Amino acid sequence: MGELICEPDRGNVAFGSGKDQWGFTLNHFAKIYSEKFGIDQEKMRVKLWGDNFFDSKGKKWVKDNEGTDGVLL
């Protein structure tokens, strides 16, 4: 059967609603944002899941939700 571990940051989980007729994977958003910001798609996909925050003032990814200026992100 192959690997049975489901992890969104690996791209093997989809989120959706049959009632509202929408669905997506992290791959979908990683592709959009990687093209927009010029970042590798694989790196972006990993950043989109879990406790990862982008500090826009510091222009970097951080693990806690406090920016370089002490304000919550």
Secondary structure in CASP SS format (residue, H / E / C, confidence):
PFRMAT SS
TARGET T0000
AUTHOR 0000-0000-0000
METHOD secondary structure of the structure
MODEL  1
M C 1.00
G C 1.00
E C 1.00
L C 1.00
I C 1.00
C C 1.00
E C 1.00
P H 1.00
D H 1.00
R H 1.00
G C 1.00
N C 1.00
V C 1.00
A E 1.00
F E 1.00
G E 1.00
S E 1.00
G C 1.00
K C 1.00
D C 1.00
Q C 1.00
W E 1.00
G E 1.00
F E 1.00
T E 1.00
L H 1.00
N H 1.00
H H 1.00
F H 1.00
A H 1.00
K H 1.00
I H 1.00
Y H 1.00
S H 1.00
E H 1.00
K H 1.00
F H 1.00
G C 1.00
I C 1.00
D C 1.00
Q H 1.00
E H 1.00
K H 1.00
M H 1.00
R H 1.00
V H 1.00
K H 1.00
L C 1.00
W C 1.00
G C 1.00
D C 1.00
N C 1.00
F E 1.00
F E 1.00
D E 1.00
S C 1.00
K C 1.00
G C 1.00
K C 1.00
K E 1.00
W E 1.00
V E 1.00
K C 1.00
D C 1.00
N C 1.00
E E 1.00
G C 1.00
T C 1.00
D C 1.00
G C 1.00
V C 1.00
L E 1.00
L C 1.00
END
